Amino acid sequence: MFIEVAFTFILCIFVIFWTWRLLKQIKYLEGILPICSFCKKIRLKNDWTTIEEYVSKHSEAEFSHGLCPECAEKYYGDVLHKNKHKSV
């Protein structure tokens, strides 16, 4: 009986410690961010910064850029269609 209680106690301590350690690593972005409707930059006092720069400075997040299908068509549509015709 004592061994079971001791094991349960040690397990509880381990879970509490591990949870506390994980919670320390979490950073929250909260509040209202003033953001430009066009370029999506964020206003910090009298300065404007990109969303990527803001999130990188205020969290552990990293960015990887790509193109969604709509932007690929909008900005590179002529190249995409030209390459389709060449491969046929």
N, C-alpha and C positions, 0 to 999 in steps of 0.2 A: 504494500500500500504506500509506504514512504517513497519508494522508488518511482511509482507512478505520479505521485504528487510533485516530487522533485523534477521529474522529466517534464511534466506539464508546466511547471513554473519556469524552467529554463526555456522551454519552447515559447512561452508567452513573452519573456524578456527578449528573446531573439526576434520575434515578430514585431514587437514594439520598436526595438532598435532599428530594424530594417525599414519599417514604415517611416520612422522619423528621418532616417537617412535619405530615403527617396523623396520625402516632402521637402527637404532642404534643397534638393536639386531643381524643383519646379519653380519657374518664374512666371508670374501672371502679367499679362498686359491688360490693364483695365482702365476705365474712364472713357471720356469722349475725346477723340482725336480730330482736330480740325484738318480736313483733307481737301485739296484742290479738286474741283469737279472735273477738270480737264486732264491735268498731268498726274494726278494722284499723289503729289508730294504732301508731306505732313508739316504743319506749322508748329514750330517750337519757339515760343516767345516772338522774336522778330525775324527768325530764320526759317527757311524751308528746306526740308531734307527728303530724300527718296524714302519710299516705304521700306525698301530693302535695308537701307542704312539704319533706319529707326528700329526696325525689328531686330536686326543684328546687334545693335547696341543695348537693347533692352530685354534680350532673351538669349537663349542658347541656340536659337534657330539659325540654320544656314540656308542659303538659297541656291537653287539650280534653275537656270532659265531654259526655256523651250518655246515652242510656238503651238498655240492651239490651232485646230483646223480652220477656224474663221480668220484668224490673223495670217496664217500661211496663205490662204486664198487672197485676202485683201492686199497683202504686201508683196507676195511672190507668185501670184496667180499666173502671170504671163510666163514666168520661168517654169512653173509646174506644168502648165499646158503645153509649152514648147517641148519639154522633156518627154511628155506622154506621146506626142506625135513622132518624135525621133525613135522611140523604142518600138513603134508599131511597124 
